[in-house]
Protein backbone atom coordinates (compact mmCIF):
# COMPACT_ATOMS: atom_id res chain seq x y z
CA UNK A 1 0.00 0.00 0.00
CA UNK A 2 1.36 3.43 -0.89
CA UNK A 3 2.25 5.59 2.12
CA UNK A 4 -0.29 8.30 2.95
CA UNK A 5 0.68 11.69 1.55
CA UNK A 6 1.15 14.42 4.16
CA UNK A 7 -1.73 16.88 3.96
CA UNK A 8 -1.34 20.63 3.86
CA UNK A 9 -2.66 22.76 6.67
CA UNK A 10 -5.19 24.37 4.31
CA UNK A 11 -6.59 21.01 3.26
CA UNK A 12 -7.01 19.82 6.82
CA UNK A 13 -8.55 23.11 7.96
CA UNK A 14 -11.04 22.96 5.11
CA UNK A 15 -12.14 19.51 6.26
CA UNK A 16 -12.47 19.93 10.03
CA UNK A 17 -15.51 21.25 11.81
CA UNK A 18 -15.01 24.96 12.33
CA UNK A 19 -16.55 27.52 14.62
CA UNK A 20 -16.82 31.27 14.82
CA UNK A 21 -13.40 32.61 15.82
CA UNK A 22 -14.95 35.48 17.76
CA UNK A 23 -16.52 33.02 20.16
CA UNK A 24 -13.13 31.43 20.70
CA UNK A 25 -11.30 34.73 21.06
CA UNK A 26 -13.82 36.17 23.50
CA UNK A 27 -13.88 32.95 25.52
CA UNK A 28 -10.12 33.03 25.86
CA UNK A 29 -10.27 36.70 26.82
CA UNK A 30 -12.92 36.03 29.44
CA UNK A 31 -10.81 33.21 30.86
CA UNK A 32 -7.75 35.45 31.17
CA UNK A 33 -9.88 38.15 32.78
CA UNK A 34 -11.44 35.73 35.26
CA UNK A 35 -8.06 34.24 36.14
CA UNK A 36 -6.72 37.73 36.83
CA UNK A 37 -9.67 38.38 39.14
CA UNK A 38 -9.31 35.05 40.94
CA UNK A 39 -5.55 34.69 41.11
CA UNK A 40 -4.58 38.37 41.12
CA UNK A 41 -0.85 37.88 40.45
CA UNK A 42 0.16 38.12 36.79
CA UNK A 43 2.91 35.54 37.35
CA UNK A 44 0.43 33.04 38.76
CA UNK A 45 -2.02 33.67 35.91
CA UNK A 46 0.73 33.06 33.36
CA UNK A 47 1.67 29.85 35.14
CA UNK A 48 -1.92 28.60 35.01
CA UNK A 49 -2.36 29.64 31.37
CA UNK A 50 0.82 27.77 30.54
CA UNK A 51 -0.47 24.67 32.32
CA UNK A 52 -3.79 24.89 30.52
CA UNK A 53 -2.02 25.33 27.21
CA UNK A 54 0.15 22.33 27.92
CA UNK A 55 -2.89 20.17 28.77
CA UNK A 56 -4.63 21.26 25.59
CA UNK A 57 -1.50 20.71 23.50
CA UNK A 58 -0.97 17.12 24.59
CA UNK A 59 -4.52 16.34 23.44
CA UNK A 60 -4.38 18.31 20.21
CA UNK A 61 -1.30 16.44 19.10
CA UNK A 62 -3.38 13.26 18.74
CA UNK A 63 -5.74 15.01 16.38
CA UNK A 64 -2.80 16.53 14.53
CA UNK A 65 -1.12 13.19 13.98
CA UNK A 66 -4.36 11.54 12.94
CA UNK A 67 -5.27 14.17 10.38
CA UNK A 68 -2.01 15.38 8.94
CA UNK A 69 -0.32 12.12 7.89
CA UNK A 70 3.05 13.69 8.57
CA UNK A 71 6.10 11.50 8.44
CA UNK A 72 8.55 11.52 11.31
CA UNK A 73 10.46 14.78 11.51
CA UNK A 74 14.23 14.35 11.13
CA UNK A 75 15.18 17.18 13.45
CA UNK A 76 13.82 19.96 15.59
CA UNK A 77 14.02 22.44 12.72
CA UNK A 78 11.61 20.34 10.71
CA UNK A 79 9.36 19.92 13.74
CA UNK A 80 9.14 23.69 14.17
CA UNK A 81 8.29 24.17 10.48
CA UNK A 82 5.57 21.54 10.55
CA UNK A 83 4.02 23.04 13.68
CA UNK A 84 4.14 26.51 12.16
CA UNK A 85 2.71 25.60 8.77
CA UNK A 86 0.43 22.63 9.39
CA UNK A 87 -0.33 22.67 13.11
CA UNK A 88 -1.32 26.29 13.50
CA UNK A 89 -3.19 26.27 10.20
CA UNK A 90 -5.37 23.29 10.98
CA UNK A 91 -6.41 24.61 14.38
CA UNK A 92 -6.25 28.40 14.26
CA UNK A 93 -6.56 28.89 10.54
CA UNK A 94 -3.36 30.95 10.38
CA UNK A 95 0.25 30.03 9.72
CA UNK A 96 3.23 31.05 11.77
CA UNK A 97 6.78 31.72 10.64
CA UNK A 98 9.84 30.28 12.30
CA UNK A 99 12.82 32.49 13.06
CA UNK A 100 15.47 33.41 15.64
CA UNK A 101 17.24 30.09 15.59
CA UNK A 102 20.10 29.75 18.05
CA UNK A 103 23.43 28.28 16.93
CA UNK A 104 22.68 24.80 18.26
CA UNK A 105 19.31 24.67 16.54
CA UNK A 106 17.54 23.93 19.81
CA UNK A 107 15.72 27.20 20.29
CA UNK A 108 13.60 29.29 17.95
CA UNK A 109 10.67 31.69 17.78
CA UNK A 110 7.29 31.10 16.21
CA UNK A 111 5.91 34.37 14.93
CA UNK A 112 2.18 34.79 14.39
CA UNK A 113 1.56 37.83 12.20
CA UNK A 114 -2.16 37.40 12.57
CA UNK A 115 -3.14 35.89 15.90
CA UNK A 116 -6.87 35.32 16.36
CA UNK A 117 -6.40 35.25 20.13
CA UNK A 118 -5.47 38.93 20.29
CA UNK A 119 -8.40 40.30 18.31
CA UNK A 120 -10.16 43.00 20.35
CA UNK A 121 -7.50 42.94 23.07
CA UNK A 122 -6.62 46.08 24.97
CA UNK A 123 -4.36 45.52 27.94
CA UNK A 124 -4.65 47.80 30.92
CA UNK A 125 -1.31 49.21 32.08
CA UNK A 126 -1.21 46.92 35.10
CA UNK A 127 -1.24 43.81 32.95
CA UNK A 128 1.56 44.42 30.52
CA UNK A 129 3.29 41.21 31.60
CA UNK A 130 0.48 38.80 30.76
CA UNK A 131 1.64 36.20 28.27
CA UNK A 132 -0.75 34.76 25.76
CA UNK A 133 0.39 31.18 25.80
CA UNK B 1 -16.88 35.45 5.68
CA UNK B 2 -16.24 35.61 9.41
CA UNK B 3 -12.96 34.25 10.62
CA UNK B 4 -13.05 30.66 11.88
CA UNK B 5 -10.97 28.32 13.99
CA UNK B 6 -11.24 24.57 14.33
CA UNK B 7 -13.93 23.29 16.64
CA UNK B 8 -11.37 21.33 18.64
CA UNK B 9 -9.89 24.64 19.78
CA UNK B 10 -13.17 25.64 21.37
CA UNK B 11 -13.88 22.15 22.78
CA UNK B 12 -10.39 21.94 24.27
CA UNK B 13 -10.64 25.37 25.82
CA UNK B 14 -13.99 24.66 27.48
CA UNK B 15 -12.91 21.24 28.71
CA UNK B 16 -9.73 22.74 30.10
CA UNK B 17 -11.42 25.62 31.89
CA UNK B 18 -13.98 23.28 33.51
CA UNK B 19 -11.20 20.92 34.53
CA UNK B 20 -8.99 23.71 35.89
CA UNK B 21 -11.70 25.31 37.99
CA UNK B 22 -13.15 22.03 39.24
CA UNK B 23 -9.96 20.08 39.86
CA UNK B 24 -7.26 22.68 40.46
CA UNK B 25 -8.58 26.02 41.69
CA UNK B 26 -11.70 25.12 43.65
CA UNK B 27 -11.47 21.34 43.93
CA UNK B 28 -13.22 21.32 47.31
CA UNK B 29 -15.73 24.04 46.50
CA UNK B 30 -17.77 22.99 43.48
CA UNK B 31 -20.29 25.82 43.95
CA UNK B 32 -17.52 28.39 43.60
CA UNK B 33 -16.11 26.58 40.57
CA UNK B 34 -19.57 26.64 39.01
CA UNK B 35 -19.96 30.37 39.69
CA UNK B 36 -16.62 31.14 38.06
CA UNK B 37 -17.37 29.05 34.99
CA UNK B 38 -20.73 30.77 34.71
CA UNK B 39 -19.07 34.17 35.12
CA UNK B 40 -16.71 33.45 32.23
CA UNK B 41 -19.73 32.53 30.13
CA UNK B 42 -21.51 35.71 31.18
CA UNK B 43 -18.63 37.84 29.94
CA UNK B 44 -18.58 36.04 26.60
CA UNK B 45 -22.35 36.23 26.10
CA UNK B 46 -22.47 39.89 27.04
CA UNK B 47 -19.71 40.89 24.62
CA UNK B 48 -20.86 38.69 21.75
CA UNK B 49 -24.42 39.93 22.03
CA UNK B 50 -23.23 43.54 22.02
CA UNK B 51 -21.36 42.88 18.80
CA UNK B 52 -24.28 41.14 17.15
CA UNK B 53 -26.84 43.80 18.06
CA UNK B 54 -24.74 46.91 17.38
CA UNK B 55 -26.46 47.77 14.15
CA UNK B 56 -29.92 46.58 15.02
CA UNK B 57 -32.77 48.67 16.38
CA UNK B 58 -33.96 47.76 19.86
CA UNK B 59 -36.30 44.80 20.12
CA UNK B 60 -39.97 45.66 20.52
CA UNK B 61 -40.53 43.23 23.38
CA UNK B 62 -38.91 40.47 25.37
CA UNK B 63 -40.30 37.71 23.18
CA UNK B 64 -38.69 39.26 20.09
CA UNK B 65 -35.39 39.51 21.91
CA UNK B 66 -35.54 35.89 23.00
CA UNK B 67 -36.41 34.80 19.48
CA UNK B 68 -33.29 36.64 18.32
CA UNK B 69 -31.33 34.66 20.89
CA UNK B 70 -32.84 31.40 19.66
CA UNK B 71 -32.28 32.07 15.98
CA UNK B 72 -29.54 34.55 15.08
CA UNK B 73 -27.43 34.38 18.21
CA UNK B 74 -27.59 30.61 18.52
CA UNK B 75 -26.70 30.26 14.81
CA UNK B 76 -23.61 32.41 15.19
CA UNK B 77 -22.43 30.23 18.02
CA UNK B 78 -23.59 26.76 17.03
CA UNK B 79 -24.49 26.96 13.32
CA UNK B 80 -28.02 25.90 14.13
CA UNK B 81 -31.05 27.41 15.81
CA UNK B 82 -32.77 26.44 19.01
CA UNK B 83 -35.11 23.59 18.14
CA UNK B 84 -37.98 24.42 20.44
CA UNK B 85 -39.07 27.52 22.38
CA UNK B 86 -41.79 27.41 24.98
CA UNK B 87 -43.10 30.14 27.24
CA UNK B 88 -45.80 30.58 29.79
CA UNK B 89 -46.08 34.27 28.78
CA UNK B 90 -45.38 35.15 32.38
CA UNK B 91 -41.61 35.45 32.31
CA UNK B 92 -40.56 31.81 31.97
CA UNK B 93 -39.03 30.48 28.77
CA UNK B 94 -37.64 27.06 27.96
CA UNK B 95 -35.20 26.71 25.07
CA UNK B 96 -34.48 23.25 23.78
CA UNK B 97 -31.50 22.22 21.72
CA UNK B 98 -31.82 18.60 20.63
CA UNK B 99 -28.23 18.23 19.60
CA UNK B 100 -26.19 20.61 21.69
CA UNK B 101 -22.76 20.78 20.09
CA UNK B 102 -20.73 21.03 23.25
CA UNK B 103 -22.35 17.93 24.71
CA UNK B 104 -22.14 15.80 21.61
CA UNK B 105 -18.55 14.90 22.34
CA UNK B 106 -19.21 14.14 26.00
CA UNK B 107 -22.22 11.95 25.30
CA UNK B 108 -20.63 10.07 22.43
CA UNK B 109 -18.16 8.33 24.70
CA UNK B 110 -20.54 6.99 27.32
CA UNK B 111 -23.48 4.68 27.29
CA UNK B 112 -26.32 5.12 29.76
CA UNK B 113 -25.20 2.14 31.86
CA UNK B 114 -21.65 3.26 32.32
CA UNK B 115 -22.28 6.92 33.08
CA UNK B 116 -21.00 7.66 36.53
CA UNK B 117 -21.63 10.38 39.05
CA UNK B 118 -18.34 11.95 38.07
CA UNK B 119 -19.39 12.09 34.43
CA UNK B 120 -22.66 13.79 35.37
CA UNK B 121 -20.83 16.35 37.48
CA UNK B 122 -18.49 17.20 34.64
CA UNK B 123 -21.41 17.55 32.27
CA UNK B 124 -23.36 19.77 34.61
CA UNK B 125 -20.28 21.89 35.28
CA UNK B 126 -19.76 22.23 31.56
CA UNK B 127 -23.32 23.49 31.16
CA UNK B 128 -22.67 26.43 33.48
CA UNK B 129 -20.66 27.94 30.67
CA UNK B 130 -23.46 28.17 28.07
CA UNK B 131 -25.87 29.21 30.83
CA UNK B 132 -23.54 32.09 31.56
CA UNK B 133 -23.37 32.98 27.88
CA UNK B 134 -27.15 33.16 27.70
CA UNK B 135 -27.44 35.17 30.90
CA UNK B 136 -24.82 37.60 29.56
CA UNK B 137 -26.53 37.90 26.19
CA UNK B 138 -29.89 38.53 27.85
CA UNK B 139 -28.45 41.20 30.08
CA UNK B 140 -27.20 43.00 26.94
CA UNK B 141 -30.73 42.71 25.58
CA UNK B 142 -32.07 44.27 28.76
CA UNK B 143 -33.63 41.11 30.17
CA UNK B 144 -32.07 40.07 33.48
CA UNK B 145 -32.82 36.39 34.00
CA UNK B 146 -31.92 33.35 36.02
CA UNK B 147 -30.69 30.66 33.64
CA UNK B 148 -30.41 26.96 34.30
CA UNK B 149 -29.91 23.92 32.10
CA UNK B 150 -31.16 20.36 32.26
CA UNK B 151 -29.98 17.38 30.35
CA UNK B 152 -32.76 15.13 29.20
CA UNK B 153 -32.48 11.40 28.68
CA UNK B 154 -31.57 11.87 25.02
CA UNK B 155 -27.85 12.30 24.50
CA UNK B 156 -26.80 15.88 23.78
CA UNK B 157 -30.29 17.24 24.36
CA UNK B 158 -30.38 20.31 26.59
CA UNK B 159 -33.31 22.28 27.95
CA UNK B 160 -32.41 25.76 29.10
CA UNK B 161 -34.82 27.57 31.38
CA UNK B 162 -34.96 31.34 31.62
CA UNK B 163 -36.77 32.99 34.48
CA UNK B 164 -37.14 36.74 34.16
CA UNK B 165 -36.60 38.72 37.30
CA UNK B 166 -39.74 40.68 37.96
CA UNK B 167 -38.97 44.32 38.57
CA UNK B 168 -41.03 46.28 41.04
CA UNK B 169 -41.93 49.46 39.29
CA UNK B 170 -42.30 52.34 41.70
Interface residues (C-beta under 8 A of the other chain):
Chain A: X13 X16 X17 X18 X19 X20 X21 X22 X23 X24 X26 X27 X28 X29 X30 X31 X33 X34 X38 X39 X48 X51 X52 X55 X56 X59 X60 X63 X90 X91 X92 X93 X116 X119
Chain B: X2 X3 X4 X5 X6 X7 X8 X9 X10 X12 X13 X14 X16 X17 X19 X20 X24 X25 X36 X39 X40 X41 X43 X44 X47 X48 X51 X76 X77 X79
